[in-house]
Amino acid sequence: MLEAVVPLCTAIVTGMAVLTQRVHNRITELDKRVDSFELNVAQKYVTKDDLTEIINRMEAQMVRIEDKLDRIVIAIPKV
């Protein structure tokens, strides 16, 4: 009876070790993919502060264009 239990326990422990190793490898692979994604996002996307500055500059430019158009419209004589 003891001769049958020892190989069975060894097989169970080995099987659990293999499953644990596979799960660990998958978690490590997923962690690397998430890190890669985070780096990609950090490199390619603009920050909120930068976007706010860009929008403010565009709005200032649009105001200047509107002022110029208003001056042109005012300067044109009505027929």
C-alpha positions as CSV (number, residue, x, y, z in Angstrom):
1,M,0.0,0.0,0.0
2,L,2.8,2.4,0.9
3,E,4.5,1.7,-2.5
4,A,1.4,2.9,-4.3
5,V,1.0,6.1,-2.2
6,V,4.5,7.4,-2.6
7,P,4.4,7.5,-6.5
8,L,0.9,9.0,-6.4
9,C,2.0,11.8,-4.0
10,T,5.1,12.4,-6.1
11,A,2.9,12.7,-9.2
12,I,0.5,15.0,-7.5
13,V,3.3,17.3,-6.2
14,T,5.0,17.3,-9.6
15,G,1.7,18.1,-11.4
16,M,1.0,20.9,-9.0
17,A,4.6,22.3,-9.5
18,V,4.1,22.2,-13.3
19,L,0.7,24.0,-13.1
20,T,2.2,26.6,-10.7
21,Q,5.1,27.2,-13.0
22,R,2.8,27.7,-16.0
23,V,0.6,30.1,-14.1
24,H,3.7,32.0,-12.9
25,N,5.0,32.2,-16.5
26,R,1.7,33.5,-17.7
27,I,1.5,36.2,-15.0
28,T,5.1,37.2,-15.8
29,E,4.2,37.5,-19.5
30,L,1.1,39.5,-18.8
31,D,3.1,41.8,-16.5
32,K,5.6,42.4,-19.3
33,R,2.8,43.2,-21.7
34,V,1.2,45.7,-19.3
35,D,4.5,47.4,-18.7
36,S,5.1,47.6,-22.5
37,F,1.6,49.1,-22.9
38,E,2.2,51.7,-20.1
39,L,5.5,52.7,-21.7
40,N,3.8,53.0,-25.1
41,V,1.0,55.2,-23.7
42,A,3.5,57.4,-21.8
43,Q,5.6,57.9,-25.0
44,K,2.8,58.6,-27.5
45,Y,0.1,60.5,-25.7
46,V,0.1,64.1,-24.6
47,T,-0.3,65.1,-21.0
48,K,-3.3,67.1,-19.8
49,D,-1.1,70.1,-19.1
50,D,0.4,70.1,-22.5
51,L,-3.0,69.7,-24.1
52,T,-4.4,72.6,-22.1
53,E,-1.4,74.8,-23.2
54,I,-2.0,73.8,-26.9
55,I,-5.7,74.6,-26.7
56,N,-5.1,78.0,-25.1
57,R,-2.6,78.9,-27.8
58,M,-5.1,77.9,-30.5
59,E,-7.8,79.9,-28.9
60,A,-5.6,83.0,-28.7
61,Q,-4.7,82.5,-32.4
62,M,-8.4,82.2,-33.3
63,V,-9.2,85.4,-31.4
64,R,-6.6,87.2,-33.4
65,I,-8.0,85.9,-36.6
66,E,-11.5,86.9,-35.5
67,D,-10.3,90.4,-34.7
68,K,-8.7,90.7,-38.1
69,L,-11.8,89.6,-39.9
70,D,-13.9,92.1,-37.9
71,R,-11.6,94.9,-38.9
72,I,-11.9,93.8,-42.6
73,V,-15.7,93.7,-42.4
74,I,-15.8,97.1,-40.7
75,A,-13.4,98.6,-43.3
76,I,-15.5,97.4,-46.3
77,P,-17.9,100.2,-47.4
78,K,-21.5,99.2,-47.6
79,V,-23.0,99.6,-51.1
